[in-house]
Amino acid sequence: MLLTGCPVTVEQGFFNDCRPPNPTGAARDLVAAAWNGIRADQYRDVHVHLFGNGRSDAGIFSDTEQPGASYILRARRAFFLNAACAGDDEEKVDAGVVSRLASLADTMPVGAKVQLLAFDFTYDEAGKRRDDLTALAVPNEYALKVAKSRPDRFEWAASVHPYRPDAVPALEWAKANGARSVKWLPPAMGIDMASARCKEFYEAMRRLDIPLLAHTGEEKALGGARRHEFANPGHLRHPLEAGVRVIAAHCASLGKTDGVPNFEIFRELMKVKEFEGRLFGDLSAISQANRAEYVPAILRERAWHPRLLNGSDYPLPGVMPITSLKDLVSLDVLDARLIPTLRALREGNSLVFDFVLKRNLRLAGEGFPPSVYETRGFFEHG
């Protein structure tokens, strides 16, 4: 198992070569075909991570930069920075992450945008910030600043821990400043969605009509609080019953809760009539080696498709050993003839690769509809 909990595959090597992002030849043609039928001005990638080493005074916090960080943490950092092609100058890593991401996004048609995720610190039940239990923190102010630097390509999503004493005012500030959603990773951030501390926050989310983008299923990429019991997708009932629109990241496509696959728990939630119009899933990371087994099921669930939103989970598509195109072929959801072209695309532009790969996933000839990618309206709801 690798750093993100995926089986290791060496079919495309271990490291990203960080080639120029503009596709050429067959890759260019495959990209153009993928955009056919998609209205670029409606396209949003709803799951794109900002990160760095914090040396730019942007307020970024990373456990990999702390004294005594383990070999595993430092190795994880190396893979993520390589995937993001952030460069070798440690003093410019934060800017390098943004610069490379902008160059990848600039190869997409005019109007297409990605949503950059802030990531809050862990807080305990007393409302105290716990740096010692935090794996990653990306301030809302930083995410907003980056989004404003390229409004033609970037939007942003806030991250507000509901245990913060100022949680509701922070949420109101984020909404007023254009945040499209609120990002939580409960196992790493230590968020119990059943906690009474969340009640007021849910009420504010419903009032402001801002959706929650919540990680669901087992968490492997980050450490932090490591409250694995908070990965249960069944906990989404709490914000849903409070009237919050919820996007279940990854469609809960990893791990089990009490012996039951988390994906099956998510499936049962999707059947609840009351949650129609409130519960959605995103496609981020579903093509990774540790989640790909659920791709046929997600394609097969046609009734879900109007409730699915595309996300890349960037920079993970650029972590070479965690995606196996051969596995997707063996699952009968990808044409083997596309492998060389997809690999060439991935070596230069992992962001667009993720989109093009998903556009080419098929089950019995049927793929995901354009609505999965045309998600602008979801975030401009109301």
C-alpha positions as CSV (number, residue, x, y, z in Angstrom):
1,M,0.0,0.0,0.0
2,L,1.2,3.5,-0.8
3,L,0.9,6.8,0.9
4,T,-2.8,7.3,0.0
5,G,-3.8,3.8,0.8
6,C,-3.6,2.6,-2.8
7,P,-2.0,-0.5,-4.2
8,V,1.2,0.4,-5.9
9,T,1.3,0.2,-9.7
10,V,4.4,1.0,-11.7
11,E,2.8,0.9,-15.1
12,Q,3.5,4.6,-15.5
13,G,6.5,4.9,-13.2
14,F,6.7,6.5,-9.8
15,F,7.1,10.2,-10.5
16,N,5.5,12.8,-12.7
17,D,7.9,14.1,-15.4
18,C,6.1,17.5,-15.3
19,R,6.1,18.0,-19.0
20,P,4.5,21.1,-20.7
21,P,0.7,21.1,-20.1
22,N,-0.5,21.7,-23.6
23,P,-1.4,18.3,-25.2
24,T,-0.1,17.4,-28.6
25,G,-1.0,14.9,-31.3
26,A,-3.4,12.1,-30.3
27,A,-3.7,13.5,-26.8
28,R,-4.8,16.9,-28.2
29,D,-7.5,15.2,-30.3
30,L,-8.7,13.1,-27.3
31,V,-9.0,16.2,-25.2
32,A,-11.0,18.0,-28.0
33,A,-13.3,15.0,-28.3
34,A,-13.9,15.0,-24.5
35,W,-15.1,18.6,-24.6
36,N,-17.7,17.9,-27.3
37,G,-21.2,18.3,-25.8
38,I,-19.9,20.1,-22.7
39,R,-20.6,23.8,-22.2
40,A,-17.3,25.1,-21.0
41,D,-18.8,28.1,-19.2
42,Q,-20.8,25.7,-17.1
43,Y,-17.9,23.4,-16.3
44,R,-16.6,23.3,-12.7
45,D,-14.1,20.9,-11.1
46,V,-15.5,21.0,-7.6
47,H,-12.6,19.3,-5.7
48,V,-9.1,20.9,-6.2
49,H,-6.7,21.1,-3.4
50,L,-4.4,24.0,-2.5
51,F,-1.4,23.2,-0.4
52,G,2.3,24.0,0.1
53,N,5.0,24.3,2.7
54,G,3.9,27.6,4.2
55,R,7.1,29.4,3.6
56,S,5.3,32.2,1.7
57,D,3.7,33.5,4.9
58,A,0.3,32.5,3.5
59,G,-0.6,30.7,6.7
60,I,-0.4,27.3,5.2
61,F,0.3,24.6,7.9
62,S,1.6,21.1,7.1
63,D,2.5,18.4,9.5
64,T,5.3,17.3,7.1
65,E,7.0,20.6,7.8
66,Q,7.0,20.2,11.6
67,P,10.0,19.1,13.7
68,G,10.2,15.3,14.0
69,A,8.0,14.6,10.9
70,S,8.3,10.9,10.1
71,Y,9.8,9.4,7.0
72,I,6.3,8.5,5.8
73,L,5.0,12.0,6.1
74,R,8.0,13.4,4.2
75,A,7.6,10.8,1.5
76,R,3.9,11.6,1.2
77,R,4.9,15.3,0.8
78,A,7.4,14.5,-1.9
79,F,4.8,12.6,-3.9
80,F,2.2,15.4,-3.6
81,L,4.7,18.1,-4.5
82,N,5.9,16.1,-7.5
83,A,2.3,15.5,-8.6
84,A,1.7,19.3,-8.5
85,C,5.0,20.0,-10.3
86,A,5.7,22.7,-7.6
87,G,9.4,23.0,-8.5
88,D,12.6,22.3,-6.5
89,D,13.0,25.7,-4.8
90,E,11.6,25.2,-1.3
91,E,11.1,29.0,-0.8
92,K,8.8,29.1,-3.8
93,V,6.7,25.9,-3.3
94,D,3.5,27.7,-2.4
95,A,3.6,29.9,-5.5
96,G,4.8,26.9,-7.6
97,V,1.7,24.9,-6.7
98,V,-0.6,27.8,-7.9
99,S,1.4,28.6,-11.0
100,R,1.4,25.1,-12.3
101,L,-2.3,24.7,-11.5
102,A,-3.1,27.8,-13.4
103,S,-1.1,26.6,-16.4
104,L,-3.0,23.4,-16.4
105,A,-6.4,25.1,-16.2
106,D,-5.4,27.5,-19.0
107,T,-5.4,24.7,-21.4
108,M,-9.2,24.2,-20.9
109,P,-11.7,26.1,-23.0
110,V,-12.6,29.7,-22.0
111,G,-15.1,29.7,-19.1
112,A,-14.1,26.4,-17.5
113,K,-13.1,26.8,-13.9
114,V,-11.8,24.9,-10.9
115,Q,-12.8,25.3,-7.2
116,L,-9.9,25.7,-4.8
117,L,-10.3,24.1,-1.4
118,A,-9.4,25.8,1.8
119,F,-8.7,23.5,4.7
120,D,-9.3,24.4,8.4
121,F,-7.3,23.4,11.5
122,T,-8.5,20.7,13.8
123,Y,-10.4,22.0,16.9
124,D,-11.4,20.0,19.9
125,E,-14.8,19.8,21.6
126,A,-13.8,22.8,23.8
127,G,-13.3,24.9,20.7
128,K,-9.5,25.0,21.0
129,R,-7.4,24.9,17.9
130,R,-5.2,21.8,18.0
131,D,-2.1,22.2,15.8
132,D,-0.8,18.9,17.2
133,L,-3.8,17.1,15.6
134,T,-3.7,19.0,12.3
135,A,-2.3,17.4,9.2
136,L,-3.0,20.3,6.8
137,A,-4.4,23.8,7.0
138,V,-5.0,26.2,4.2
139,P,-6.6,29.5,5.4
140,N,-9.8,30.8,3.8
141,E,-8.1,34.1,3.2
142,Y,-5.4,32.5,1.2
143,A,-7.8,30.5,-0.9
144,L,-9.8,33.6,-1.6
145,K,-6.6,35.5,-2.5
146,V,-5.6,32.9,-5.0
147,A,-9.0,32.7,-6.5
148,K,-9.1,36.5,-7.0
149,S,-5.7,36.3,-8.7
150,R,-7.3,34.3,-11.6
151,P,-11.0,34.8,-11.5
152,D,-11.2,33.5,-15.1
153,R,-10.0,30.1,-13.9
154,F,-10.4,29.8,-10.2
155,E,-13.3,29.9,-7.7
156,W,-12.9,28.9,-4.1
157,A,-14.5,26.8,-1.3
158,A,-14.2,27.7,2.3
159,S,-13.3,25.4,5.2
160,V,-14.7,26.2,8.7
161,H,-14.5,23.8,11.6
162,P,-17.9,23.8,13.3
163,Y,-16.3,23.7,16.8
164,R,-14.6,27.1,16.3
165,P,-16.0,29.7,18.6
166,D,-16.4,32.0,15.6
167,A,-17.7,29.3,13.2
168,V,-20.9,31.0,12.1
169,P,-19.3,34.5,11.6
170,A,-16.5,32.8,9.7
171,L,-19.1,31.0,7.5
172,E,-20.9,34.3,6.9
173,W,-17.7,36.0,5.9
174,A,-16.9,33.2,3.5
175,K,-20.3,33.3,1.8
176,A,-20.1,37.0,1.5
177,N,-16.7,36.6,-0.2
178,G,-17.9,34.2,-2.8
179,A,-17.1,30.8,-1.3
180,R,-19.0,28.1,-3.3
181,S,-19.0,25.4,-0.6
182,V,-17.6,24.3,2.7
183,K,-15.0,21.6,2.7
184,W,-14.8,19.1,5.6
185,L,-12.6,16.0,6.0
186,P,-14.1,14.7,9.3
187,P,-11.6,11.9,10.2
188,A,-8.6,14.2,9.7
189,M,-10.2,17.3,11.1
190,G,-11.9,15.6,14.1
191,I,-15.5,16.6,13.1
192,D,-18.3,14.5,14.6
193,M,-21.3,15.5,12.4
194,A,-23.6,14.3,15.2
195,S,-22.2,16.7,17.7
196,A,-24.5,19.3,19.2
197,R,-21.7,21.8,18.4
198,C,-22.7,21.4,14.7
199,K,-26.4,22.3,15.1
200,E,-26.0,26.1,14.9
201,F,-23.6,25.7,12.0
202,Y,-26.0,23.6,10.0
203,E,-28.7,26.2,10.6
204,A,-26.4,28.8,9.2
205,M,-25.5,26.7,6.2
206,R,-29.1,26.2,5.4
207,R,-29.9,29.9,5.8
208,L,-27.0,30.9,3.6
209,D,-27.7,28.1,1.1
210,I,-24.1,27.0,1.0
211,P,-23.4,23.3,0.4
212,L,-21.2,21.0,2.4
213,L,-18.5,19.1,0.5
214,A,-17.7,16.3,3.0
215,H,-15.2,13.5,2.6
216,T,-16.9,10.2,3.0
217,G,-15.4,6.7,3.4
218,E,-12.1,5.7,4.8
219,E,-9.4,8.4,4.8
220,K,-5.9,7.4,3.7
221,A,-4.2,10.6,2.3
222,L,-3.9,12.6,5.5
223,G,-3.2,11.9,9.2
224,G,-4.4,14.6,11.6
225,A,-6.9,13.7,14.2
226,R,-7.4,10.2,12.7
227,R,-10.9,9.8,14.0
228,H,-11.8,6.9,11.7
229,E,-15.2,6.5,13.1
230,F,-16.1,9.9,11.6
231,A,-15.6,8.5,8.1
232,N,-19.0,6.7,8.3
233,P,-21.2,8.2,5.4
234,G,-24.2,7.5,7.6
235,H,-23.2,10.6,9.6
236,L,-24.3,12.7,6.7
237,R,-27.8,12.3,7.9
238,H,-27.2,15.0,10.5
239,P,-26.6,17.9,8.1
240,L,-29.1,16.5,5.6
241,E,-31.9,16.4,8.2
242,A,-31.0,19.9,9.1
243,G,-31.8,21.0,5.5
244,V,-28.2,21.3,4.2
245,R,-27.2,20.3,0.7
246,V,-24.4,17.8,1.0
247,I,-21.9,16.6,-1.6
248,A,-20.5,13.2,-0.5
249,A,-16.9,13.3,-1.8
250,H,-15.8,10.1,-3.6
251,C,-19.3,8.6,-3.3
252,A,-17.9,6.9,-0.1
253,S,-15.9,4.5,-2.3
254,L,-13.4,3.2,0.2
255,G,-13.5,1.2,3.4
256,K,-16.1,-0.3,5.7
257,T,-18.1,0.7,8.7
258,D,-19.0,-2.2,11.1
259,G,-18.3,-4.6,8.2
260,V,-20.5,-2.9,5.7
261,P,-18.9,-1.2,2.7
262,N,-19.2,2.6,3.0
263,F,-20.3,2.7,-0.6
264,E,-23.4,0.6,0.3
265,I,-24.2,3.0,3.2
266,F,-24.0,5.8,0.7
267,R,-26.2,3.9,-1.7
268,E,-28.9,3.5,1.0
269,L,-28.8,7.2,1.8
270,M,-29.3,8.0,-1.9
271,K,-32.6,6.0,-1.7
272,V,-34.0,8.2,1.0
273,K,-36.8,10.3,-0.6
274,E,-36.3,13.1,1.8
275,F,-32.7,13.5,0.7
276,E,-33.5,14.0,-3.0
277,G,-32.4,17.5,-3.9
278,R,-30.1,17.5,-0.9
279,L,-27.7,14.6,-1.2
280,F,-25.2,14.5,-4.0
281,G,-21.9,12.7,-4.7
282,D,-18.7,13.8,-6.3
283,L,-16.5,11.7,-8.6
284,S,-13.2,12.8,-7.2
285,A,-10.6,9.9,-6.9
286,I,-13.1,7.2,-8.1
287,S,-10.6,6.1,-10.8
288,Q,-7.8,5.5,-8.3
289,A,-6.7,1.9,-7.9
290,N,-8.1,1.6,-4.4
291,R,-11.6,2.9,-5.5
292,A,-11.9,1.7,-9.1
293,E,-13.9,-1.4,-8.2
294,Y,-16.9,0.9,-7.7
295,V,-16.7,2.6,-11.0
296,P,-19.0,0.1,-12.8
297,A,-21.6,0.5,-10.0
298,I,-21.6,4.3,-10.2
299,L,-22.0,4.1,-14.0
300,R,-24.8,1.6,-13.6
301,E,-26.7,3.8,-11.1
302,R,-28.3,5.9,-13.9
303,A,-30.7,7.5,-11.4
304,W,-27.7,9.0,-9.6
305,H,-26.3,10.7,-12.6
306,P,-28.3,14.0,-12.2
307,R,-27.0,14.0,-8.6
308,L,-23.3,13.6,-9.4
309,L,-20.6,16.4,-9.7
310,N,-17.2,16.0,-11.2
311,G,-14.1,16.7,-9.2
312,S,-10.5,15.7,-9.8
313,D,-9.1,15.7,-6.2
314,Y,-6.0,17.4,-7.8
315,P,-3.1,16.9,-7.3
316,L,-3.8,13.2,-6.8
317,P,-4.3,12.4,-10.5
318,G,-0.6,13.3,-10.9
319,V,0.6,10.8,-8.2
320,M,1.6,8.2,-10.7
321,P,1.6,5.0,-8.7
322,I,-2.0,5.3,-7.5
323,T,-4.0,5.0,-10.8
324,S,-4.0,1.9,-13.0
325,L,-5.5,2.3,-16.4
326,K,-5.1,-1.4,-16.9
327,D,-7.4,-2.0,-13.9
328,L,-10.1,0.1,-15.5
329,V,-9.7,-1.9,-18.7
330,S,-10.1,-5.1,-16.7
331,L,-13.3,-3.8,-15.2
332,D,-14.7,-3.3,-18.8
333,V,-15.1,0.5,-18.3
334,L,-12.2,1.8,-20.4
335,D,-11.1,1.0,-24.0
336,A,-7.6,-0.4,-23.9
337,R,-6.7,1.4,-27.1
338,L,-6.9,4.7,-25.2
339,I,-4.1,3.8,-22.7
340,P,-1.1,5.2,-24.5
341,T,-2.8,8.5,-25.3
342,L,-4.2,8.9,-21.8
343,R,-0.7,8.2,-20.4
344,A,0.8,10.9,-22.6
345,L,-1.8,13.4,-21.5
346,R,-1.3,12.6,-17.9
347,E,2.5,13.3,-18.1
348,G,1.8,16.9,-19.0
349,N,-1.6,17.7,-17.6
350,S,-2.9,15.5,-14.8
351,L,-5.9,17.9,-14.2
352,V,-7.2,17.6,-17.8
353,F,-6.3,13.9,-17.8
354,D,-8.7,13.3,-14.9
355,F,-11.5,15.0,-16.9
356,V,-10.7,13.2,-20.1
357,L,-10.4,9.8,-18.4
358,K,-13.8,10.1,-16.8
359,R,-15.4,11.3,-20.1
360,N,-14.1,8.0,-21.6
361,L,-15.4,5.7,-18.8
362,R,-18.2,3.5,-20.2
363,L,-20.4,0.7,-19.1
364,A,-22.2,-1.1,-21.9
365,G,-21.4,1.9,-24.1
366,E,-22.9,4.5,-21.7
367,G,-20.9,7.1,-19.8
368,F,-21.6,10.0,-17.5
369,P,-23.9,12.7,-18.9
370,P,-22.8,16.3,-19.5
371,S,-24.7,17.4,-16.4
372,V,-22.0,15.7,-14.2
373,Y,-19.5,18.3,-15.6
374,E,-21.8,21.3,-16.0
375,T,-22.1,22.1,-12.3
376,R,-21.9,25.9,-12.3
377,G,-25.7,26.1,-11.6
378,F,-25.5,23.9,-8.6
379,F,-23.3,26.5,-6.8
380,E,-25.3,29.4,-8.0
381,H,-28.5,27.8,-6.6
382,G,-31.0,30.2,-5.2
